[in-house]
Amino acid sequence: DPDTHIDATAVAKLLETSAGESGVEDFGLRLSTARRLSNLGAFSLVVREETTARRAIETLARYLQLHSELLSIRIEDADKLVILRVDIVRGARMPLRQAIELFVGYLFRILQELLGPSWMPRRVLFTHPAPASLTRHVAMFGRIVDFEAEFNGIACAAEDLAGQLPSADPVMARYARQYLDAMISRYR
């Protein structure tokens, strides 16, 4: 049930423990391959109905707290690039590599769902060191992954995010936003 609240810190601990116990260093990234936009529950509707991928990601960033209180997305413009920074909202004092890889991989999958399976970002960045094997990262992202970067996230061509989405329905997006705003006001 996508609307059931699960403590994000507990999920992050479970991801790290699962990766350690299984010996699978890219555990979070592997989980991201099975995620779809619909896994976000109700607010996937407004994301899907936005007019552009940029607006869809802005909406995702705005309502992400309904899905996870641990992660956030910041959107920054840098010349002809749009940087999607994945940040930790609260000062978690635990390893978060798996949660970060899961969410960056999931964000990548959402963008591919919106823009088409052949869409690729310019760079995918992680602050943590590279795993012993890059096989899964290269299979998912290609050879555009940087480790020990300044931030976690995805660098996209601005023009990729600016085009009209075929799924767009601005009237439905407006209605869904009103619904989600009401949900957020309940959390405050």
Number of C-alpha atoms within 10 A of each C-alpha: 7 12 12 9 11 12 12 15 18 10 15 22 16 14 21 22 14 16 17 12 10 10 10 13 19 21 21 25 22 18 17 20 14 11 17 15 19 14 15 19 14 16 24 19 17 26 28 27 23 26 19 22 26 21 18 24 23 18 19 22 18 16 21 18 15 19 21 17 16 19 18 20 23 14 17 12 13 12 8 10 18 21 23 25 19 23 15 16 13 11 7 11 7 10 13 18 23 25 26 23 25 23 23 25 26 22 23 22 22 22 23 18 15 23 19 11 10 7 15 20 20 15 17 26 22 22 15 17 11 15 13 8 10 13 11 14 20 12 9 17 16 15 12 14 19 17 15 12 14 11 17 26 27 23 22 22 18 17 12 18 20 13 13 14 19 13 12 19 14 13 12 15 21 14 12 19 18 13 14 18 12 11 13 14 8 8 8 5
